[in-house]
Amino acid sequence: LGDGRDFFVPKPKTISALQRILRDQCCLSQVSVLSNCARLEIICVCDDDPTLNISRCFMAQVFMSKRKTNSLISVLTQSLDLPDSLQKTDTKVMQSIEQEAMELLRCWDMKNESAEILDHLCLVSAGMASRPRRPDRETVFRPFSSRDAHILLQLKRTKEVAQGQDVNRLLEYSLRAGKAARNVNVVPALERLRKYGTGDSKYSTTAPKDLLHEVSMAVREQAIQPLVNQYLESVQVTQDISIALANFRKEAEDLACNDSERSWVRRRLHEPTIQIRSGSLRLEDIGSELYRIKHDLAEQRHVG
């Protein structure tokens, strides 16, 4: 999914192909795959726990790659973006890799709640998340490192091919958090780390642990948590609009006495529906709009 190096750019066509396979075979309504030298993460929306099916899909790709000249690892790490290197799997293949899939299943770290998922993605974007491939190494926050900041480009490319509005929004907020976490105007305490260098050269030094902890906490409080809160508020607003809109349309259609009137009401609902979704018609004004529809419908009956 990338070239396996620190400064790799994800392969969008290959990621898109993998995402399509995951959606089809794992019953995911939305999905995005983030892969780099430190992690492989799948952000998805689904009704049931998908981890076993996802494990089966990955192990099936490993199994099928052994039939080819190139191994799966070489396919995923070569510089070319080759989506045809991934294939849909059949039942026989799935059955043959069940044991391996169960082993892979134990390796996943699963997060379910939106706030937990976004908090983790924000830490990844900021360069503050632990790295599964390097469990023996402590994660050092280096806000001025161009190497660590490369995750922003990786997330941007991942977001461009993400399949689904909700996962796209999560990636958008995590990108914003990654930028804010490196902005001294947002987190003034970052300036205290500047004298220790970028961390990318032999001339850089490591800041004291106490200072790193203090600055990291400031980043969480001033850059990450406000965006997590903003995201949760936007999700709640979206849910409120959806509920209010559904109730509004139902009450309006209930005013109709026959199919002809129902068709008229649905046409009449088109403009206020757009206004509600765009925010130009406030939720508290829906009652007034419903009254106008009732009045207009009465006039239609009178004319008829």
C-alpha positions in Angstrom: 0.0 0.0 0.0 3.1 2.1 0.1 6.8 1.6 -0.5 7.5 0.7 3.2 9.8 3.6 3.9 9.3 6.6 6.2 8.8 9.0 3.3 6.4 6.9 1.2 3.2 8.1 -0.5 0.3 5.6 -0.4 -0.7 3.9 -3.6 -4.3 5.1 -4.2 -5.3 2.6 -6.9 -4.2 -0.3 -4.8 -5.8 1.1 -1.7 -9.0 1.6 -3.6 -9.0 -1.9 -4.9 -8.4 -3.3 -1.3 -11.2 -1.1 0.0 -13.7 -2.4 -2.6 -12.8 -6.0 -1.7 -13.3 -5.2 2.0 -16.6 -3.5 1.4 -17.9 -6.4 -0.7 -16.6 -9.3 1.4 -16.8 -7.9 4.9 -20.2 -6.1 4.7 -18.7 -2.6 5.3 -20.8 0.3 4.3 -17.8 2.7 4.5 -14.1 2.0 4.6 -10.7 3.7 4.5 -7.3 2.0 4.8 -4.3 3.8 6.3 -1.0 2.1 5.7 2.5 3.2 6.3 5.8 2.0 7.7 4.5 2.1 11.2 0.9 0.9 11.0 -2.0 -0.6 9.1 -5.3 0.7 10.1 -8.8 0.2 8.8 -11.5 2.8 9.5 -14.9 1.4 8.7 -18.7 1.7 9.3 -20.6 -1.6 9.6 -23.4 -3.2 11.5 -21.5 -6.2 13.0 -18.0 -6.8 14.2 -15.9 -7.1 11.0 -12.5 -8.1 12.4 -12.8 -11.8 11.5 -13.9 -11.2 8.0 -11.2 -8.5 7.5 -8.6 -11.0 8.8 -9.9 -13.6 6.3 -9.6 -11.1 3.5 -6.0 -10.1 4.3 -4.9 -13.7 4.8 -6.6 -14.7 1.5 -4.6 -12.0 -0.3 -1.4 -13.4 1.2 -2.4 -17.0 0.2 -3.2 -15.9 -3.4 0.0 -13.9 -3.7 2.0 -17.1 -3.1 0.7 -18.3 -6.5 2.4 -15.5 -8.2 6.0 -14.6 -8.9 5.9 -11.7 -6.5 5.0 -12.1 -2.9 2.3 -10.0 -1.3 5.0 -8.0 0.5 6.8 -7.2 -2.7 3.5 -6.2 -4.3 2.6 -3.9 -1.5 6.0 -2.3 -1.2 7.1 -1.9 -4.8 7.0 1.6 -6.2 4.3 0.8 -8.8 0.6 1.3 -8.0 -0.9 -2.0 -9.2 -4.5 -2.5 -8.1 -4.7 -5.7 -10.2 -2.3 -7.4 -7.8 -5.3 -7.8 -5.4 -8.0 -10.3 -6.3 -11.4 -11.2 -5.0 -11.4 -14.5 -3.1 -13.6 -17.5 -3.4 -15.0 -19.8 -0.7 -12.3 -22.5 -1.1 -9.6 -19.9 -0.5 -11.4 -18.5 2.6 -11.7 -22.0 4.1 -8.0 -22.8 3.5 -6.8 -19.8 5.5 -9.1 -20.0 8.5 -6.4 -20.8 11.0 -4.1 -18.0 9.8 -7.1 -15.6 9.9 -7.8 -16.5 13.5 -4.1 -15.8 14.4 -4.3 -12.4 12.7 -7.6 -11.7 14.5 -5.7 -11.6 17.8 -3.4 -8.8 16.5 -6.1 -6.1 15.9 -6.6 -3.3 18.3 -10.3 -2.4 17.9 -11.9 1.0 18.7 -15.7 1.5 18.5 -16.7 5.0 19.6 -16.4 8.0 17.3 -14.6 10.0 20.0 -12.1 7.2 20.7 -11.5 6.7 17.0 -10.9 10.3 16.2 -8.7 10.9 19.3 -6.5 8.0 18.1 -6.4 9.3 14.5 -5.5 12.8 15.8 -2.6 11.3 17.8 -1.4 9.5 14.6 -1.7 12.7 12.6 0.2 14.6 15.3 3.0 12.0 15.4 2.1 11.2 19.0 0.6 7.7 18.7 2.4 4.6 19.7 3.8 2.6 16.7 2.7 -1.1 16.7 5.7 -2.1 14.5 8.1 -0.7 17.1 6.6 -1.7 20.5 10.0 -1.6 22.1 10.5 2.1 21.2 9.0 5.0 23.1 7.1 7.5 20.8 8.9 10.8 20.9 6.9 13.9 19.9 8.8 15.9 17.4 6.6 18.8 16.1 9.3 20.3 13.9 10.3 17.1 12.2 9.7 16.9 8.5 9.9 13.1 8.7 7.2 12.9 11.3 5.1 15.5 9.5 5.0 13.3 6.4 2.0 11.5 8.0 0.0 14.5 6.9 0.6 13.8 3.3 -0.1 10.1 3.8 -3.4 11.0 5.5 -4.3 13.4 2.8 -3.8 10.8 0.1 -5.7 8.2 2.2 -8.6 10.7 2.5 -8.7 11.3 -1.2 -9.7 7.6 -1.9 -11.7 7.0 1.4 -15.1 5.4 0.6 -17.8 7.0 2.7 -18.8 10.4 4.1 -18.3 9.5 7.8 -14.8 8.0 7.5 -13.9 10.9 5.2 -15.0 13.4 7.9 -12.9 11.5 10.5 -9.8 11.8 8.3 -10.5 15.5 7.7 -10.6 16.3 11.4 -7.5 14.3 12.1 -5.7 16.2 9.4 -6.7 19.5 11.0 -5.5 18.2 14.3 -2.1 17.2 12.9 -1.6 20.7 11.5 -2.8 22.4 14.7 -0.5 20.1 16.8 2.5 21.6 15.0 1.3 25.2 15.0 2.9 27.4 17.6 0.0 29.9 17.3 -2.3 27.2 18.5 0.0 25.6 21.0 2.6 28.2 22.2 4.4 25.7 24.4 5.8 24.1 21.2 8.4 26.9 21.1 10.0 25.3 24.2 11.0 22.3 22.0 12.5 24.3 19.1 16.0 24.5 20.6 16.3 20.8 20.6 16.1 20.6 16.8 13.9 18.8 14.4 14.9 15.3 15.3 15.9 14.6 11.7 19.6 15.1 11.9 22.5 14.1 14.1 22.7 17.6 15.5 19.3 17.3 17.1 18.9 16.4 20.8 16.1 14.9 22.7 14.2 17.2 25.1 13.8 16.1 28.7 10.9 13.7 29.3 9.2 16.0 31.7 9.2 18.8 29.1 8.0 16.5 26.4 5.2 15.3 28.6 4.2 18.8 29.4 4.2 20.0 25.8 2.3 16.8 24.7 -0.4 17.5 27.2 -0.7 21.1 26.0 -1.1 19.7 22.4 -3.8 17.4 23.5 -5.7 20.1 25.4 -5.2 23.0 22.9 -5.1 21.3 19.5 -6.6 17.8 19.6 -9.4 17.9 22.2 -11.1 21.1 20.8 -11.3 19.4 17.4 -12.7 16.2 18.8 -15.3 18.2 20.6 -16.1 20.1 17.4 -16.4 16.9 15.5 -18.8 15.4 18.0 -20.9 18.6 18.0 -21.1 18.5 14.2 -22.2 14.8 14.3 -24.9 15.6 16.8 -26.1 18.5 14.6 -26.2 16.2 11.6 -28.2 13.6 13.5 -30.6 16.3 14.8 -31.1 17.6 11.3 -31.8 14.1 10.0 -34.3 13.3 12.7 -36.1 16.7 12.3 -36.1 16.4 8.5 -37.6 12.9 8.7 -40.3 14.0 11.1 -41.0 17.2 9.0 -41.5 15.2 5.8 -43.7 12.6 7.5 -46.0 15.2 9.1 -46.2 17.1 5.7 -47.1 13.9 3.8 -49.7 13.0 6.4 -51.5 16.1 5.5 -52.4 14.6 2.1 -55.6 12.8 1.6 -54.8 11.0 -1.6 -52.0 10.1 -4.0 -52.4 13.3 -6.0 -52.1 15.5 -3.0 -49.2 13.4 -1.7 -47.3 14.0 -5.0 -48.0 17.7 -4.6 -46.7 17.7 -1.0 -43.5 16.0 -2.1 -42.8 18.5 -4.7 -43.5 21.3 -2.2 -41.1 19.7 0.2 -38.2 19.9 -2.2 -37.1 23.4 -1.5 -37.4 23.5 2.3 -35.6 20.1 2.5 -32.6 21.6 0.7 -32.8 24.7 3.0 -32.9 22.5 6.1 -29.9 20.5 5.0 -27.9 23.6 4.1 -28.8 25.3 7.4 -30.6 28.3 5.8 -33.9 27.0 7.3 -33.4 26.7 11.1 -34.8 23.7 12.9 -37.0 25.9 15.1 -38.6 27.3 12.0 -39.7 23.9 10.6 -43.1 24.3 12.4 -43.8 27.5 10.5 -42.9 25.9 7.2 -45.2 23.0 7.9 -48.0 25.5 8.6 -47.3 27.2 5.2 -47.5 23.8 3.5 -50.8 23.1 5.2 -52.1 26.5 4.1 -50.9 26.0 0.5 -52.4 22.6 0.3 -55.8 23.9 1.5 -55.6 26.5 -1.3 -54.9 23.7 -3.8 -58.0 21.9 -2.7 -60.0 25.1 -3.0 -58.8 25.7 -6.5 -59.4 22.1 -7.4 
